[in-house]
Each structure stands twice: as C-alpha cells, then as structure tokens.
Amino acid sequence: MPVSVPFTTDPHLRFDEIRKLVSVYYDATIQETLNYGRETAGSVLAGLVCYVVFCIVAYLVIAHWRVAQTPGQSGGLLRTAKRVMFVTAHPDDECMFFGPVIMKLVQQKDCELYLLCLSKGNYDKEGGKRKKELWESCRILGIPDSNITLIMSTLLPDDPKVKWREDLVSTLILNHMEALSIDTLITFDKHGVSEHANHCSLFYAMALLYVEKRLPLNCQAYALETTSILRKYSFLLDIPISYMMSSHKYVASFQERHIIKQAMQAHASQLVWFRSLYLLFSRYLFINTLRKIEILDLELDLELDDD
C-alpha cells in the first residue's frame, strides 16, 4: 500500500517533506526489488536442482541400464563397424576426447580397433616419454599394441598454431586405411574440440579425400562434435542435450569413465593442474557425439570457411 506523507505549502518545511517522501519511496522500491530477487533466485535454484536430478537419472538410464546403448545397437555405427581407425594428432587425444566411443567399440565382437597418431607430442620436448605413455594408455583402453601407429615426422610438428599440410596428412590417412582395410574412420571435426590447429588439420585432410573422391567406397568417416565451452565443461549436465541432438552418441558408464581416467593418468607428463580439472568436469569423459562426414556438408563447411 502506498505510504501517505502529509504535504504542506510552507516553504520552510517543503524541502524536508520532499526528502522524506523520496526516502520512503526509495526504501519501498528497494524492499520490493529484494523480495522479487529472493523469489526469482528460489525459482531458479529449484529449477536447477530439478535439472541436475533429471540429468543424473537420464545418465543412469542411458549408461547403466543400456537403454538404446547395448553393444551393436547404438546409433547405427556399431552395427556395421568391423575395422575402425581413430586418427588423432597427439598422444593423449585418444583418452581425452574419444574415450567413450572407444570403450563401446572394444566391447563389440568382430570389431578391430586401430589408432593412427600423427605426432609424438613433442611441443614440450617430451616426445620420447609421450610415446611410451601412448602405448600404456591404449593398453588400458583395450587397443592392442600391434594396432597402434605413431608417425614421427618433422613435417608434422606438435604446435597449437601450426596447420599441417592437408595433402600430406590425407595421403598418410589413405595409405593406412587401404593397408588395414578400414571400413570406419573417426577423427576430429573442423573445430578440433579445442581449436588446436593440429586437430583441425585432420578434419580438413579428410575433407580433401572426400572432395577428391579418394576415400575408399566401403569406408565411412565420422567426426567428433565440438561443443561450446560451457557444454564442454558441464559434467553430466550436457548428456540430455547431446543425446537428443545427435544421431550417433556413446555414453560411458561410471566404470568405463574410470578406465578412461586411468588411461589419461598413464600420460603422466601431461597431468598438469588444468588437466585435472578437465578430467573432473569434461563431458568428453562421459559422452561422445559423432557426425557422419558427408560430401554435401563438407562443401558447405568449406564455402563458409572461405567466406
């Protein structure tokens, strides 16, 4: 109810009355604003709690009860993949980014996994150590030693600002695909999850194979989808969104996520403080969403990049 303040025409009292009137209305406005803020904050908090609970339940249903997620029945990819090659840029990419889909594929009968890593990760001059760490990580994930190929070339430096030559990378990928009779290839999309130039180069090398029509006819290629940084570090909260938006999704159970973390811990040289935060919050340890690489989509992507 508005506060009534007596008003006088006496010039000696008018200023004090105006000041009191302004003060009363100011205090009332502040109080109403605070009350509204409390009500809004309560509603937002309740909504957030409900969403977190929903995400946890959705994760348990998807990952642990195997709804639409049993080996050989998820997203169409596992039904057809027999010889799968992951193409990465550095040791540790396999577990930092591709862990969930690797964990699903190693459980698939008659599915052989290969890893082609195009550098030894020598940016900090620890390439020799990182090579050994890669083999240990793959052992933990379930990729046989004999199925790992590590390229060590001065033409492919580990540098977040260096784009690798697309013709060189595409030829390396194609040679290994043909030699190993690969039918499914999985790599980064054009944003490379972290915008690392080496990661992005792998996608553009694959794009070159498509555009030049050199990709084997019996092979399909998939790109790991990059999300916004908010979704990237959203822990479980991104799972419902990703699961609804993507046609190829692979969700790791808590046990599988633990194995992925063990694989990452094998890369001891890379366990700086911010990677510990990554292991705690990253969605990529819980879920991988893949997009099938199609020539029409590639042409549009390349046109947009040119603009």
MILO-372555 format. One record per residue: y, x, z of N, C-alpha, C in turn; residue in one letter. Coordinates in steps of 0.1 Angstrom, whole numbers, plus 5000, padded with zeros to 4 digits. Example, Ala and Ser with C-alpha at 12.3 -4.5 7.8 and 13.67 -1.06 7.14 Angstrom:
494351325078495551235078496751325078A497851285071498951375071500051295079S
end
This chain:
498850095000500050005000501250095000M502250064991503550144991504250155004P504750265008505450275020506950235018V507450145027508750095026509750175035S510750235029511750315036513050245035V513650205046514950145046515950235039P516850175031517850245023519250195026F520150285028521450255032522450305022T523650245022524650285013525650385019T525350415032526250505039526050645033D527150705027526950835021526550945030P526750935043526351035052524851035055H524250915053522750905056521950905043L522550885032521850875019520950995016R521451115018520651235014519351245023F519451215036518251225044517251115041D517750995037516850895034516050925021E516850975011516151014998515151125001I515451215009514551325012513251275019R513451185028512251125035511451045025K512150965016511350885006510550974997L511151084992510451174983509251234991V509451275003508451335011507251245013S507551115016506451015018505650995006V506350974994505650954982504851084978Y505451194980504751324977503451334985Y503551304999502351315007501251215003D501751094999500750994995500051034982A500851094972500251134960499251244962T499551344971498651454974497351394980I497451304989496351244996495451174986Q496051094977495251024967494551124957E495251234954494651334945493451394952T493551434965492451494972491251394973L491551274976490451174976489751164963N490451154952489851144939489051274936Y489651394940488851514938487551514945G487551464958486351464965485351374959R485751254955484851164948484251224935E485151284927484651344915483751454917T484051544927483151654930481851604935A481851504942480551444947479651394936G480351324926479651274914479051384906S479951484904479451604895478351674902V478451694915477351764922476051684922L476151554924474951464923474351474909A475151464899474651474885474051614882G474651714887474051854886472651864892L472551814905471351814912470251744904V470651624899469651544892469151614879C470151684872469751754860468851874863Y469151944874468252054878466852014881V466751904889465451844892464751804879V465451744870464851704857464351824849F465151934849464752054842463452114848C463352114861462152164868460952084865I461151954866459951864862459551874848V460551884839460251894825459552034822A459952134829459352264827457852264832Y457652204843456252194849455352114839L455952004834455151924825454852004812V455852064806455652134793454752254795I455152344804454452474805453152464813A453052384823451852394831450852284829H451252174824450352064821449952064806W450552154799450252184785450452054776R451451974779451751864770452351924758V451751894746452151944733452252094733A451552164741451752304742450452384743Q449252314741448052384742447852474730T447152594731447052684720446452614708P447152644697446652584684447252444681G448052394690448652264687450152264689Q450852374690452252374693453052404681S453952314677454952344667454552374653G453152364650452752384637452452534634G453052624641452952764638451552814642L451052784654449852834659448652784651L448752674645447652614638447252694625R448252764620448052844607448052994609T448753044619448953184620447653254624A447253354615446053434618446353584619K447353624612447753764613449253774614R449653794626451153774629451753914632V452853944626453554064628454954034634M455254094645456554094651457354214646F458554194641459354304637460554314646V460654424654461654454664462454574660T463554594667464454714664464154824674A463854794687463754894697462654864707H462054964713461154934724461854854735P461154754740461554654750462054524744D462354524730462654394724461454294725D460254354724459054264724458954174736E459354234748459254154760460554094765C461654154761462954094765463253964757M462753954745463153844737461953764732F460853824729459753754722458553724731F458753744744457653734754456853594753G457553484754456853354754455953334742P456453354730455653334718454453434717V454753554722453653654722452553604732I452953554743451953514753451053394748M451653304740450953194734450053244723K450453334715449653384703448453464708L448653544719447453624723446353534728V446653414732445553324736444953244725Q445453264713444953184701443753264695Q442653194694441453254688441653284673K441153394669441253424655442653454650D443453494660444853534657445053674661C445453764652445653904654447153934654E447554004665449054034666449254184663L450354204656450854334652452354344656Y452754474659454154494662454654614654L455754584647456454694639457754714645L457954824652459254854659459954964651C461154944646461755034636462555144642L462555164655463255284661462655314675S462755434679462155464692463255444703K464455394700465455364710466055484716G466555574708466955704712468555704715N469155594717470555584719471055674731Y470255664742470555744754469655874755D469155914743468356034742467056034751K466455914751465255894759464155844750E464155874737463255814728461755854731G461555974735460156014738459555934750G460355904760459955824771459755684767K460655634759460555494755459355464746R458955564738457755544730456555514739K456355594750455255564759455355434766K456655394769456855264776456455154767E456755164754456355064744454955034744L454055134744452655114744452155054757W452755094768452355034781452754884781E453954854776454354714776453454624767S453154674756452254604747450854584753C450354684760449054664767449154554777R450254544784450354434794450454294787I451154294776451254164768450054124761L449154224758447954194751447854234737G448754314732448754364718448054504718I446954514710446154634710446954754706P446654874711447355004707447255024692D446154994686445955024672446854924663S447454824669448254724662449754754663N450054864669451454894671451955004662I453054984655453555084646455055114650T455355234653456755274657457255364646L458355324640459055404630460055494636I459955624633460955724638461655794626M462855734623463555784611465055804615S465555914610467055934612467855834605T467255774595468055674587468155534595L467355524606467455404614467855444628L469055484630469455524644469655404653P469255424666469555324676470955324680D471755224675473155214677473655074676D474255014686474654874685475654844675P476354954669477354924659476954964645K475755014643475255064630474354964624V474754924612473854834604472954914596K471654884597470654964589470654914574W470255004565470254974551469154864549R469554754543468654644540467554674531E467854754521466854794511465754874518D466154964527465155054533464254974543L464954884551464254804561463354704554V463754644544462954544537461754604531S461854724525460754794520459654834530T460154884542459254914553458554784557L459254674559458554554563457554504553I457954504541457054464530455754544529L455954674530454754764530453754734541N454254714553453354684564452754544563H453554454558452954314556451854324546M451954394535450954394525449754474530E449954584537448854674542448054604552A448654514560447954444571447554304568L447854254555447654124551448254014561S449454034564450253954573450453814567I450253704575450553574570451753514577D452153574588453253514596454053634602T455353624599456253734604457253664613L457553734625458553684634459553794637I460853764636461853864639463153794644T464253864644465553804649466153724639F467053634643467953564633469153654631D470153594623471253684619472153724630K472053654642472853694653472153794663H470853804661470153904668470053884683G470253764688470353724702471553784709V471753924708472753994715473854044706S473854004693474754054682474554204680E473554264685473254414682473054424667H473754524662473754544647472354574642A471554644649470254684645469354554645N469554464654468754344654469154254642H470454244640470854164628470354214615C470254354614469754414602468354364598S467554334608466154294605466254154597L467054064602467153934595467653954581F468654034579469254054565468254124556Y467354214562466354274554465354164549A464954074558464053964555464753874544M466053854546466753774536466653834522A466753964522466654034509465354014502L464254014510462953994505462853854499L463453754506463453624501464253604488Y465453664488466353644477465753714464V465153834466464553904455463153854452E462653754459461353694457460253794458K460353884468459353984470458353954482R458653854489457853814500456453764495L455353814501454053764497453953614497P453353554487453253404486452653334498L451653404504450953344515451553364529N452753424529453353464542454553364545C454653334558455853254563456553344573Q457853334573458653414583459453314592A459653364604460353284614461353374621Y462453314625463553384632463753324646A463853414655464153374669465553324670L465753204675467053144675467953204686E469153244682470153284692470953164697T471153164710471953064717473253114722T474153024727475353064733475053144746S476053224750475753304762475553214774I476153094775475853004786474452964786L473952924775472552884774471553004776R471953114771471153234772470853274787K471753254796471553284810471453164819Y470853054813470852934821469452904828S468653014829467353004836466552884830F466152794838465352674834466152564827L467452574829468352464826468452434811L468052534803468152514788466852454782D465852444790464552404784464552264778I465052164785465052034778465852034765P467052104765467852104753467052174741I466552294744465852374734464652294729S463952234738462652164735462952044725Y464051984727464351864719464951914705M465652024705466452064693465552144683M464552204688463752294679462352244676S461952264664460652224660459552324663S459952444666458952554669459352614683H458752564693459152614707457852654715K458052764723456952814730457452844745Y456852774754457352784768456252854776V456752964783455853044792455752974805A454552974811454252924824454853034834S454853004847455353104857454453224857F453153204855452153314854452453404842Q452653344830452953414818454353484819E455353414825456653484828456453604836R455553594846455353714855454753834847H453853804837453353904829454453964820I455353884815456453924807457354024815I457553984827458454064836457754204839K456454194840455654324842455754414830Q455754354818455854424806457254494805A458254414809459654474809459754584819M459154564831459154674841458454804836Q457654794826457054914820458054994813A459154934809460255004803461155054814H460655144822461355194834462755254831A462855324820464055384816465155284813S464855164811465855064807466254964819Q465654984831465854894842467154924849L468254914842469554924849469854794855V470954784863471254664872471354534863W472054544852472354424844471054374838F470054454835468754404830467954334841R468254374853467554304865468154154865S469454144863470054004862469453934850L469254004839468653944827467253884830Y466453964837465153924840465153794849L466153784857466253674866466753544860L467753554851468353434846468053404831F467553494823467453474809466453364805S466953274796466053164791464953234782R465153354777464153414767462853454775Y462853454788461653484795460853354798L461553244795460953114797460553044784F461453054774461252974762461653054750I460953044739461353094726461452974716N462452964709462552864699462752944685T461952904676461952974663462352884652L463052934642463352864630462752924618R462052844610461452894598462552934588K462353054583463253104573462953044559I463952974554463852904541464952964532E464552974519465453024509466852954508I466752814509468052744508468952764520L468352774532469152814544469752954543D468953044537469353184536470553184527L470553114516471653114506472953064512E472752964521473952904527474453004538L473553064545473953164555474753284549D474153334538474753444531476153414525L476253284520477553244515478653234526E478253184538479153174549479553314554L478553404554478853544558479853604549D479753584536480653644526482053584528D482153454531483453404534484153464546D
end
